[in-house]
C-alpha cells in the first residue's frame, strides 16, 4: 500500500497493491465536515485516478464515525456567505469537486460508513455505487438552512430515485435512515457501519482483478452518457464500442481465463487503448 500526498490532511489517499485507490475524508473532529481543501484534493485524486493505469477503482470513505456531516458550521452564519466574496482563491461553483466522480473512467464506490448530510450526501450521488451504513442519518438539508441543494444533485438524484422521490428529498430537506435509502434506491446496498468499508474494498478488489479495464471504462462512460442520448444514439454507441473491444486481446483473455478457471491477466489499459472515436478524457476533465 502506498500513501499519496493530497496536499492536505483533510483528505487521505492510499493506493493498494490491487489497484484500489482509497480516499478518506479526514476531519474527524467535525465529523468530516466538508472543506474547500477537501474538495480540491478530491478532484485532484479523481484526475490522478483517471490518468493512471495503476488505479483500477476508487473507494471514497470517511474517518469514523461519520462519512461527511456536510458544511462546516464552525464560523456560524458566515458558512453560506455570498459566493461573490473574496474568502476563496477559487471561483465559486455549486459543485466543488472537479471533476465529479462520474466523469472519470474508473469506477468510484462510496463507502458511506456513517452520517452523510448536505454536500456530504450529494457527493455520493456522483459515485457509481453507494454502500451505506444502516445506522447512518442521510439527507440533503440545504433548504432548511436557507440555501439550496448542490453538487449537481438536481441532475443525479432524479435519475437514481425518480422525480417524485427526488422532490421529496430535495424540497423537504428531511433526513432519513439507511433502510429508507435502500428503499428509495439511492443505496446500492445497506450494511452495519463497520461492514461498509470492508464490503466496498471487497467489491473494488473484485472489479480490479476480474473485469477488463477498457471494458469497464467504456461501459461507465456510456452508462452516464445515456442520460443525454436517444435510444438510437445508445444503439449506435454500443455498436461502435463493441467493435473496439471485440477481437481485442482482453476479449480473448477473458474467455480463456473463464474456460481455464483462472484469474485473467489483462493486457489492455485505459491509457493506451481508449477508443479514438469516443470523447477524449481531456475534453471531459
Buried (B, 14 or more C-beta within 10 A) or exposed (E): EEEBEBEBEBBBBBBBEBBBBBBBBBBEEBBBBBBBBBBBBBBBBBBBBBBBBEBBBBBBBBBBBBBBBBBBBEEEEEBEEEEEEEEEEEEEEBBBBBBBBBBBBBBBBBBBBBBBBBBBBBBBBBBBBBBBBBBBBBBBBBBEBEBEBBBBBBBBBBEBBEEEBBEBBBEBBBBBBBEBBBBBEBBBBBBEBEBBBEBBBEBBBEBBBEBBBBBBBBBBBBEBBBEEEEEEEEEEBBEBBEEBBEEBBBBEBBEEBEEEEEEBEBBBBBBEBBBEEBEEBEEBB
